[in-house]
Amino acid sequence: MTDMTSSESDHIPVEPVVHRRALDGLLSDGIVDLHYERLMRAKDIDSYAFPRLARSRIPAVYEQIEQGERELVAPRLSKRDYDRGTARRGDELAIFAGERPVLITAEHATAHYRPDGDWVLRRKAPDVGTAGLGYALHKSTGAHLMTMRGRQYGDANYQEEHVFKDVMARLIVELGITQVISIHGMKAGKFNDFADERAYDVLLGIGPNPHPTSIRTAERIEQIAARFDLRIATNEWFVKVADDDPLTVEVNPDGTVVFNGFHAPFYTTRACAQRVAEENGLELAAVQVELSDLFRLLPSDVRRARRKRLIGTYVGYRLLQRAIEG
């Protein structure tokens, strides 16, 4: 239903254009029902055809992710923890040294602030579970880890200058990093075509002019995701829905549907890592990974059955563990 022809000049697909009027004639054909079913499926762990999982390992992996989340950003594992986190001062970082030349970042692990159109700082929700996930991956793969602890006064993934980017740049050069995986979270239910039966589970961003190694890394992650029956895309657009109602599509003043994209452009930590590598003659793959909340640890005061918590969190972990070790 949407033209997603890629531009040959870069790696960002052409933004779809869909007018709200074009949807009116489709409502009777079950588009609304499909929208609801797509969202419900994205939240149902039993709708996935996962490969055989090492079920005996799942509880231990989950406990390690939870331990990391508590120690780094959410001591009570409560939604209220994610502003202050465990930080004792503003914009405090946590760094864990590894042995593998891979750097995992979780800059949105706690609440952060970004200016709106009027340059008023607005609170942005944390990407919960990303610090704990990064911690568990550090432990199992030997990758280095950087995360924000809390008390954030800005947004490392948006500001041109930020202490997180300064430290990351130093680590890339000093440690000879060859791969940066920036872990983020997204709400379940992202889609880019109103006829899609499935929402995206994972979205990757590699920027408009990625290094060939970033392209290959994204392709490898896509292959791994397919084995787990996850829907995934790179540099994709998606339909923007209302923050308080995922069944309500946002519309521009001209009547066209609003599309957003996960492209990890020039201002992100991913792009910063790529520039640092290029300036220092390093070959580095830099990928921003957006995981649906079904595949991340959630606070204990968010309702979710324990079985769903364990299996979903484990699948998100295994996806990135294989990507790093591959």
C-alpha positions as CSV (number, residue, x, y, z in Angstrom):
1,M,0.0,0.0,0.0
2,T,3.0,2.3,0.3
3,D,5.8,2.9,-2.1
4,M,9.1,2.0,-0.3
5,T,11.5,2.3,-3.2
6,S,15.0,2.9,-1.9
7,S,17.1,5.8,-3.0
8,E,20.3,4.8,-4.7
9,S,22.1,7.8,-3.2
10,D,21.8,6.7,0.4
11,H,20.4,4.0,2.6
12,I,17.2,5.8,3.7
13,P,14.0,4.5,1.9
14,V,11.7,7.2,0.4
15,E,9.3,8.4,3.0
16,P,5.8,7.0,2.3
17,V,3.0,9.4,1.5
18,V,-0.5,8.2,2.5
19,H,-3.5,10.6,2.7
20,R,-6.0,10.1,5.5
21,R,-8.8,10.1,2.9
22,A,-7.3,7.0,1.3
23,L,-8.0,5.1,4.6
24,D,-11.6,6.0,4.7
25,G,-12.6,3.5,2.0
26,L,-10.6,0.8,3.7
27,L,-12.2,0.9,7.0
28,S,-15.0,-1.4,6.0
29,D,-12.5,-3.9,4.7
30,G,-11.2,-4.6,8.2
31,I,-8.3,-2.2,8.4
32,V,-9.3,-1.1,11.9
33,D,-9.6,-4.7,13.0
34,L,-6.2,-5.5,11.5
35,H,-4.6,-2.6,13.3
36,Y,-5.9,-3.9,16.6
37,E,-4.9,-7.5,15.8
38,R,-1.5,-6.4,14.8
39,L,-0.9,-4.6,18.0
40,M,-2.3,-7.5,20.1
41,R,0.0,-10.0,18.3
42,A,3.0,-7.8,19.0
43,K,2.3,-8.1,22.7
44,D,1.6,-11.9,22.7
45,I,4.6,-14.1,23.1
46,D,2.6,-17.2,21.9
47,S,2.1,-15.7,18.5
48,Y,5.8,-16.3,17.6
49,A,7.3,-19.4,16.2
50,F,10.6,-19.3,18.2
51,P,13.3,-22.0,17.5
52,R,14.0,-24.4,20.3
53,L,15.1,-22.3,23.3
54,A,17.4,-23.4,26.1
55,R,14.7,-23.2,28.6
56,S,16.9,-24.3,31.5
57,R,19.0,-21.2,30.9
58,I,16.2,-18.6,30.7
59,P,15.7,-18.0,34.4
60,A,19.4,-17.4,35.0
61,V,19.7,-15.0,32.1
62,Y,16.6,-13.1,33.3
63,E,18.0,-12.9,36.8
64,Q,21.3,-11.5,35.5
65,I,19.5,-8.9,33.4
66,E,17.3,-7.9,36.4
67,Q,20.4,-7.7,38.6
68,G,22.1,-5.4,36.2
69,E,19.0,-3.2,35.9
70,R,18.7,-2.9,39.6
71,E,22.3,-2.2,40.2
72,L,22.6,0.4,37.5
73,V,19.4,2.3,37.1
74,A,16.4,0.9,39.0
75,P,17.1,-0.3,42.6
76,R,13.5,-1.2,43.2
77,L,12.8,-2.1,39.6
78,S,10.0,0.5,39.7
79,K,8.9,3.0,37.1
80,R,9.7,5.7,39.7
81,D,13.3,4.7,39.8
82,Y,14.2,5.8,36.3
83,D,14.7,9.5,36.9
84,R,17.4,9.5,39.6
85,G,18.4,5.9,38.9
86,T,21.6,5.2,40.9
87,A,23.3,8.4,39.9
88,R,24.9,10.5,42.7
89,R,25.5,13.4,40.3
90,G,24.2,14.7,37.1
91,D,24.7,12.8,33.9
92,E,26.7,10.1,35.7
93,L,27.9,7.2,33.6
94,A,28.7,3.6,34.3
95,I,31.5,1.8,32.3
96,F,32.4,-1.8,32.4
97,A,35.6,-3.0,30.7
98,G,35.5,-6.1,28.6
99,E,37.9,-8.1,26.4
100,R,36.1,-8.1,23.1
101,P,36.5,-5.0,20.8
102,V,32.8,-4.4,20.9
103,L,31.1,-1.5,22.8
104,I,27.5,-1.7,23.9
105,T,25.8,1.6,24.8
106,A,22.6,2.2,26.7
107,E,22.3,6.0,26.7
108,H,18.6,6.1,27.2
109,A,18.5,3.6,30.1
110,T,17.0,6.3,32.3
111,A,14.7,9.3,31.7
112,H,16.3,12.0,29.6
113,Y,15.4,15.5,28.3
114,R,15.1,16.8,24.8
115,P,14.0,20.2,23.5
116,D,10.7,20.5,21.7
117,G,9.9,22.8,18.8
118,D,10.0,25.8,21.1
119,W,13.3,24.7,22.7
120,V,11.6,23.8,26.0
121,L,13.2,20.7,27.5
122,R,10.7,17.8,27.7
123,R,11.1,14.6,29.7
124,K,11.6,11.5,27.5
125,A,10.6,8.2,28.9
126,P,13.5,5.8,29.6
127,D,14.2,2.8,27.4
128,V,13.7,0.4,30.3
129,G,15.6,-2.8,30.4
130,T,18.4,-1.6,28.2
131,A,21.0,-1.2,31.0
132,G,20.3,-4.7,32.4
133,L,20.4,-6.2,28.9
134,G,23.7,-4.5,28.2
135,Y,25.1,-5.7,31.5
136,A,24.1,-9.3,30.8
137,L,25.6,-9.1,27.3
138,H,28.8,-7.7,28.8
139,K,29.0,-10.6,31.2
140,S,28.4,-13.3,28.5
141,T,30.3,-11.9,25.5
142,G,33.1,-9.8,27.0
143,A,31.9,-6.7,25.3
144,H,32.6,-3.3,26.9
145,L,29.5,-1.5,28.2
146,M,28.5,2.2,28.7
147,T,25.3,3.3,30.2
148,M,23.7,6.3,31.9
149,R,23.0,5.8,35.6
150,G,20.3,8.6,35.9
151,R,19.9,12.3,36.8
152,Q,20.1,13.1,33.1
153,Y,19.9,16.8,32.1
154,G,19.9,16.3,28.4
155,D,20.0,13.5,25.8
156,A,23.2,11.9,24.6
157,N,21.5,10.6,21.5
158,Y,20.4,14.0,20.4
159,Q,22.9,16.7,21.6
160,E,25.9,17.4,19.5
161,E,28.0,17.7,22.7
162,H,27.5,15.4,25.6
163,V,29.8,13.7,28.1
164,F,28.6,10.3,27.0
165,K,29.8,11.0,23.5
166,D,33.1,12.3,24.8
167,V,33.8,9.2,26.8
168,M,32.6,6.9,24.0
169,A,35.0,8.6,21.5
170,R,37.9,8.1,23.8
171,L,37.1,4.4,24.4
172,I,36.7,3.7,20.7
173,V,40.2,5.0,20.0
174,E,41.9,3.7,23.1
175,L,40.4,0.2,22.9
176,G,40.4,-0.2,19.1
177,I,36.6,-0.8,19.1
178,T,35.4,-2.5,15.9
179,Q,31.7,-2.6,16.6
180,V,29.2,-0.3,18.5
181,I,25.8,-1.6,19.4
182,S,23.5,1.2,20.7
183,I,20.6,-0.5,22.5
184,H,17.3,1.4,22.6
185,G,13.6,0.5,23.2
186,M,10.4,1.1,21.3
187,K,6.8,0.5,22.0
188,A,5.2,-2.6,20.5
189,G,3.1,-2.3,17.4
190,K,5.2,-0.2,15.0
191,F,4.2,-0.7,11.3
192,N,4.6,1.1,8.0
193,D,1.8,-0.3,5.9
194,F,-1.8,-0.4,6.9
195,A,-2.0,-3.9,5.3
196,D,0.8,-5.3,7.4
197,E,-0.3,-8.3,9.4
198,R,2.7,-8.0,11.7
199,A,4.3,-5.1,13.5
200,Y,8.0,-4.7,13.8
201,D,9.8,-6.4,16.7
202,V,13.2,-4.9,16.0
203,L,14.2,-1.8,14.0
204,L,17.8,-1.0,13.1
205,G,19.4,2.4,12.3
206,I,22.6,2.7,10.4
207,G,22.3,6.3,9.0
208,P,22.1,7.6,5.5
209,N,25.7,6.9,4.6
210,P,26.8,3.9,6.7
211,H,30.2,2.2,6.6
212,P,30.1,-1.1,4.7
213,T,30.8,-2.9,8.0
214,S,27.6,-1.4,9.5
215,I,25.6,-2.6,6.5
216,R,27.0,-6.1,6.9
217,T,26.3,-6.1,10.7
218,A,22.7,-5.0,10.1
219,E,22.2,-7.7,7.5
220,R,23.6,-10.3,10.0
221,I,21.2,-9.1,12.7
222,E,18.3,-9.3,10.3
223,Q,19.3,-12.9,9.5
224,I,19.5,-13.8,13.2
225,A,16.1,-12.1,13.9
226,A,14.5,-14.1,11.1
227,R,15.5,-17.3,12.8
228,F,13.7,-16.1,15.9
229,D,10.6,-15.3,13.8
230,L,11.0,-11.6,14.6
231,R,10.0,-8.9,12.1
232,I,12.9,-6.6,11.5
233,A,13.9,-3.8,9.1
234,T,16.8,-1.3,8.7
235,N,16.4,2.4,8.4
236,E,12.6,2.0,8.1
237,W,9.7,4.5,8.4
238,F,6.7,3.7,10.6
239,V,3.3,5.2,11.1
240,K,3.1,7.5,14.1
241,V,0.3,6.8,16.5
242,A,-1.0,8.9,19.4
243,D,1.2,8.6,22.5
244,D,-1.9,7.9,24.7
245,D,-3.8,5.7,22.1
246,P,-1.9,3.3,19.9
247,L,-5.0,2.8,17.8
248,T,-5.2,6.4,16.8
249,V,-3.1,7.5,13.8
250,E,-1.6,11.0,13.8
251,V,-2.3,13.2,10.7
252,N,-0.4,16.2,9.4
253,P,-2.3,19.5,8.7
254,D,-2.4,18.6,5.0
255,G,-4.2,15.4,5.8
256,T,-1.3,13.0,5.2
257,V,-0.5,10.4,7.7
258,V,2.5,11.2,9.9
259,F,5.5,8.8,9.5
260,N,8.6,8.7,11.7
261,G,11.8,6.8,11.1
262,F,14.5,5.0,13.0
263,H,17.5,5.9,10.9
264,A,20.0,6.9,13.6
265,P,21.0,10.1,11.8
266,F,23.9,12.5,12.3
267,Y,23.1,13.6,15.9
268,T,23.0,10.1,17.4
269,T,25.6,8.3,19.4
270,R,25.7,5.7,16.5
271,A,26.6,8.5,14.0
272,C,29.2,9.9,16.5
273,A,30.9,6.6,16.8
274,Q,31.1,6.3,13.0
275,R,32.6,9.7,12.7
276,V,35.2,9.0,15.4
277,A,36.2,5.8,13.6
278,E,36.5,7.6,10.2
279,E,38.6,10.4,11.7
280,N,41.0,7.9,13.3
281,G,41.3,5.5,10.4
282,L,39.4,2.7,12.1
283,E,37.0,0.3,10.5
284,L,33.9,0.2,12.7
285,A,30.4,-1.1,12.5
286,A,27.9,1.1,14.3
287,V,24.2,0.1,14.6
288,Q,21.4,1.4,16.7
289,V,19.0,-1.4,17.8
290,E,15.4,-0.6,18.8
291,L,13.8,-3.5,20.6
292,S,10.1,-3.8,21.2
293,D,9.1,-3.8,24.8
294,L,8.0,-7.5,24.5
295,F,11.7,-8.3,24.3
296,R,13.0,-6.2,27.1
297,L,12.9,-6.4,30.9
298,L,10.1,-4.2,32.2
299,P,9.6,-2.7,35.7
300,S,7.9,-4.9,38.2
301,D,4.9,-2.5,38.5
302,V,4.1,-3.0,34.8
303,R,1.7,-5.9,34.4
304,R,3.0,-8.8,32.5
305,A,2.8,-12.6,33.2
306,R,6.1,-14.0,34.5
307,R,6.3,-16.6,31.7
308,K,6.0,-13.8,29.0
309,R,8.6,-11.7,30.9
310,L,11.1,-14.5,31.0
311,I,10.8,-15.7,27.4
312,G,10.5,-12.3,25.7
313,T,13.5,-10.9,27.6
314,Y,15.5,-14.0,26.9
315,V,14.8,-13.7,23.1
316,G,15.9,-10.1,23.0
317,Y,19.1,-11.1,24.8
318,R,19.8,-14.1,22.5
319,L,19.3,-11.9,19.4
320,L,22.0,-9.5,20.5
321,Q,24.3,-12.1,22.0
322,R,24.4,-13.9,18.7
323,A,25.0,-10.7,16.8
324,I,28.0,-9.8,19.0
325,E,29.5,-13.2,19.0
326,G,29.0,-13.7,15.3
